[in-house]
Amino acid sequence: MRYLSTRGQAAPRDFEAVLLAGLAEDGGLFLPESWPSLSPAEWRGLRGLPYAELAARLMHRFTGDTLPFETLREMTGAAYAGFGHPAVAPLVQLDTRTFALELFHGPTLAFKDMAMQLLGRLFDHALARRGSRITIVGATSGDTGSAAIEACRDRQAIDMVILHPEGRTSEVQRRQMTTVLAPNVANLAIQGSFDDCQDLVKAMFADVPFRQEMGLGAVNSINWARVAAQIPYYAYAALALGAPERPVAFSVPTGNFGNVLAAWAVKQMGLPVERLIIGANRNNILARFLAANDMSIRGVEPSLSPSMDIQVSSNFERLLFELLGRDGAATAGVMQRFRAEGRMPVPDAAWRAATALFRGFTLDDPGTLAEIRHLWASAGYLADPHTAIGTAAARAHAPEDLGIPVVVAATAHPAKFPDAVEQATGLRPPLPPRLADLYEREERYAVVPGTLAEVEAFVRAHARRNG
Ligand SMILES: *Cc1c(COP(=O)(O)O)cnc(C)c1O
């Protein structure tokens, strides 16, 4: 299995090179040269497997010969062993035809663990094989940092420093990061805003001698391996509900387009996906695109579903490349004009092709609270604000054929957003048992005012300690 760039200029690579590179050198994103496709009999043969086994079998189609199957199977086994539910990603029925696919039973209670837990292990294995190490630096306003820390803790070839704005994350979010006392992980509280943290990380990457000395790396959401590791749970849900004989629809609360792209990928791989529904909060660039071919950048406004407060959905470029007939030069041209003009000139035929499969849906904060209340009243189900946008979108855009089930990606545990859930239902969802002592655990983090020199000195000291 080889991978090419959506902008057509980078040389094809294997899975391991794509994993370590992240972004292609022409600025594009990597995609498989062709989609692996399974016959109906092959899909049926995967039905009923434990999640970790299914994940290994499907991921193996993407890792190719860069990884022995047995090694991959050990990794998926270890990655999902620590989840708080024996099904890993259980399906919960909400009404006659709607199901929540719970992706939040990992260590940080959000769906990013599903991919990150595997990614940390893939990184470590690839680096060890090459005899190299990396220092991952990242900025977080809360969620992504904790998922990355849990994924990379105690890894041999990885050191990690995560910057967060002091006093500006929720206490649950801070504690999920700072109570990880692994020797290769360090947390740095910056006396400033999230933007200050991001600027410091950018400045470290721009400092070329420092970047090379430390072997700086990132685990960002455009990494192909993250998308690939999200494909198995859509297949798991579809098979459980009767695919390949019975079609399914998916409704996905969406920010960077990574999660819904994985749902699109299972269709490319031969499963009957009838419709893909994209839920958005008021930051609804994708819903505007699907409604009126209006992919234009607006300012980000805060909402009750902060993990979807985005301006640009970076993974959309992968779908664009497919819609443009895998023409790298055309994709590069559209992306360049998007950067320059703030509006993406998607050709009409490509837009029409997208609207044949995708539907968009927007829900504001009052609507989100009303949906959380409705789910609690109708099904006794406590949903977080992101998931609630997915269920409302599912109801609005479910296929006419009632025989087609709609699976909603439940992306965060309600206890991760207790204030919104309490506001809607009067109930404050408790943390699951394995995290119940989070408020008693020892924290460790350093506070620095946040000059580049101070932060670089900290990273250097931390990485050397493990070198
Ligand atoms: C990251 C995140 C999303 C958005 O996922 P994308 O892959 O960026 O579309 C939705 N919900 C939650 C809870 C998240 O953490």
The ligand as a MOL file (V3000), in Angstrom:
LIG
                    3D

  0  0  0     0  0            999 V3000
M  V30 BEGIN CTAB
M  V30 COUNTS 15 15 0 0 0
M  V30 BEGIN ATOM
M  V30 1 C -12.4370 16.6530 18.0000 0
M  V30 2 C -13.8840 16.4990 18.3600 0
M  V30 3 C -14.9260 16.6110 17.3980 0
M  V30 4 C -14.6360 16.9420 15.9360 0
M  V30 5 O -13.9980 15.9050 15.2700 0
M  V30 6 P -13.3130 16.1720 13.8340 0
M  V30 7 O -12.5840 14.9330 13.4840 0
M  V30 8 O -12.3990 17.3480 14.0460 0
M  V30 9 O -14.4150 16.4840 12.8910 0
M  V30 10 C -16.2310 16.4060 17.8050 0
M  V30 11 N -16.5400 16.1390 19.1040 0
M  V30 12 C -15.5890 16.0390 20.0520 0
M  V30 13 C -15.9890 15.7700 21.4560 0
M  V30 14 C -14.2290 16.2130 19.7270 0
M  V30 15 O -13.2890 16.1160 20.6780 0
M  V30 END ATOM
M  V30 BEGIN BOND
M  V30 1 1 1 2
M  V30 2 1 2 3
M  V30 3 2 2 14
M  V30 4 1 3 4
M  V30 5 2 3 10
M  V30 6 1 4 5
M  V30 7 1 5 6
M  V30 8 2 6 7
M  V30 9 1 6 8
M  V30 10 1 6 9
M  V30 11 1 10 11
M  V30 12 2 11 12
M  V30 13 1 12 13
M  V30 14 1 12 14
M  V30 15 1 14 15
M  V30 END BOND
M  V30 END CTAB
M  END
